[in-house]
Amino acid sequence: MPISLPDLESAIRAAIPVTHLEIIDQSSGCGENYAIVVVSEAFAGKTTLARHRFINELLKNEIAQMHAFSQKTLTPKQWEDQLAKGSA
């Protein structure tokens, strides 16, 4: 069963305070390949691995139904720095 973008968004927003969230369905609408960018203060002080493990655990049921899933997790400061560099 395909995962919907609103389901992913709801799960993420219910778990952590989100400053910015992008969810891209890279599967042309079939819901089997998503890329996300999550910006949250909840990631402050955590390694990239810890952030990814957190998101993987949060979305484990949804990810289990996907073919592919990628994520980028940033603090608000890291996001601002990327925007300033033009690489967001």
N, C-alpha and C positions, 0 to 999 in steps of 0.2 A: 504494500500500500504506500503510495507516495506521501511524502511529508510536505505540508503546506508552509509557505512563508509565514503566514500569520501564527501558526503553531510554534515555529521556531522563535519568532519575535516574542510571543507571550511567555514562553519558557525562560528566555534570557532576561526579559524585563522583570519578571516575577522574582528572580533569584538575586539580582544585583542592581545597584543604581547605575543606570546607563547614561552617559553623556552624549554618546554618538553610537549609532548602530546601522550598519549596512549589511544587508543579506542579499546575495546575488545568486539566483538560480541559474547555474551554468549548464543545465540539462535541457534547455529549450522548453521549459515548462512541465517536464515530467516529474520533478521533485526528487530526483535521485542524486543530484550533484550540487552542493551548495558551497559557497565561499562566504565567510562572514568577517566583518571588521567590528570589533567591540571595543569601545573606549569607556573605561570605568575607573573611578577612584579605588574600587575594590582590588585592583591589580597592583596598587602601590606597594612596594617592598617585596613583591613576589617575582621569582624568576620567570622567564618565558615558559619553561617546562611546567612550573607550578600553575601558571595561568591556563595553559593548554589542558593540563590534567583536570583542572576545575571545570572548564567548559565541556570537556569530553564526558566527565561524570554527570554534569548537569543535563547534557543532551544524549546520554547513552542510549536511551530507547529510540530516539529519533535517528541517531547516527547508525544504529544497527540496521535500519531500514534503507539506508542510502548506499549508493555505489561509491561516492567520493565526498569528502568533506575537508575543507581547509579553513584555517582561522588565523586571524591576526588580532592580537590582544594588546592594547595600549592603555597607558594612563592618560589622563587629560593633558598633562605636560608633554608627553611624547607625541600625542596627536597634534598639539599646537606647533611643536617643533617641526613635524613633518609637513604641516600646512605651510609654515613659513618657508621651508625649503622647496615647496612645490612638488613634493613626492608622495602626497597622500592619495 
